[in-house]
């Protein structure tokens, strides 16, 4: 596991993008799972503004690590956010975008999306293995849409699960731990002081944290893991 600490969110976006470009340069095509929430929004804006032409976007097939069970027109939709901040601004072939149909029946959609992954993504040990998997972390230590109260879902035998937001009750489709840890390159992007306590707990007391927080269970079987964080999120880490 590597930790890259950036001065601020702009530098975090830059560091992640340079990391992604290195991986892109080594392969003909890339499967990339986007995370949702607000952190990736600024990354997508950064890409649209500074990298519309120097990244071969046509090499990338876009997926999601999770999606809220809402229509694609709903402001809660991770697809809607990516469309407005990235796809509408950088020419990306429609056939390279594999959205999760959050508006469908959640259990049925989790199964359908798992079939899409099996069809579109190369497998490692029989499990679809993303070339790049983006994740975020909530203040409660959730990642993708696996929340601490439902940490058992991490160990599902399924490739995709249906999670439930602990406060709103919103259903969400999410990759399971099995699929997350099968990825070749996993990046967890974390920004802001509100996450500093969890970052410290997960980085410095991983064993106990793994019992409580899904984000602590991200540990690629054979792939790489990089935590990209800004100074605020890293502020409680013991000095190197
Ligand atoms: C989602 C995400 C979720 C997110 C964290 C952090 O659909 O919301 O995938 O896991 O990454 O909640 O979100 P922020 O970046 O908004 O803090």
Boltz pocket constraint, residues with backbone or C-beta under 6 A from the ligand:
constraints:
  - pocket:
      binder: B
      contacts: [[A, 35], [A, 36], [A, 37], [A, 38], [A, 39], [A, 40], [A, 65], [A, 66], [A, 67], [A, 68], [A, 78], [A, 135], [A, 136], [A, 137], [A, 138], [A, 142], [A, 143], [A, 144], [A, 145], [A, 189], [A, 191]]
      max_distance: 6.0
